[in-house]
């Protein structure tokens, strides 16, 4: 039987718009509470309102945008309750994916994860750290055999991107994160799923508590 190479699905217009808006929110160009008017965005991007609306709905599902029936869409405000909810879900989803993935992880994916860590070490642009962090984690979960689970994990990484950048820049957390990433990769190389999950849970808990203690997230 003739094999088929993996085909990358082209992005829709809505996905392209969502990516641009997500990045603008994550880097602070669009501040908390900023109104996102469909007419203005359609004019800016040069598209009709339909893909703009779909992009906003996608970002709403990720928790990055809030849409009010009468007041329209605006950038969701960062707060302690939201970040705790996101990290609690990340703990549940990623622990399960990692536990399923570790016994089946091939050397190619492990080497890919190591290469991503090297790129993080060398990357001076904070705008790239969130994406590289996501790529590292997803490489370790890639053998879990559950595409829906991976989709949910990626969505919650997108929602957490603003907080991850804050950890890695404003809060000078890069050294701690790098050490925990390397400890996680070492456990995966040993095919020790229980140890890998333990390290992952500590990694997520440490990040959450550092954000909470910094006092920079408002409560609802």
Buried (B, 14 or more C-beta within 10 A) or exposed (E): EEEEEEEEEEEEBBBBBBBBBBBBBBBEEBEBEEEBEBEEBBEEBEBEEEBBBBBBBBBBEBBBBBBEEEEEBBBBEBBBEBBBBBBEBBBEBBBBBBBBBBEEBEEEBBEBBBEBBEBBEEBEEBEEBBBBBBBBBBBBBBBBEBEEBBEBBBBBBBBBBBBBBBBBEEBEBBEBBBEBBEBBBEBBBEEBBEBBBBBBBEBBEBBBEBBBEEEEBEEE
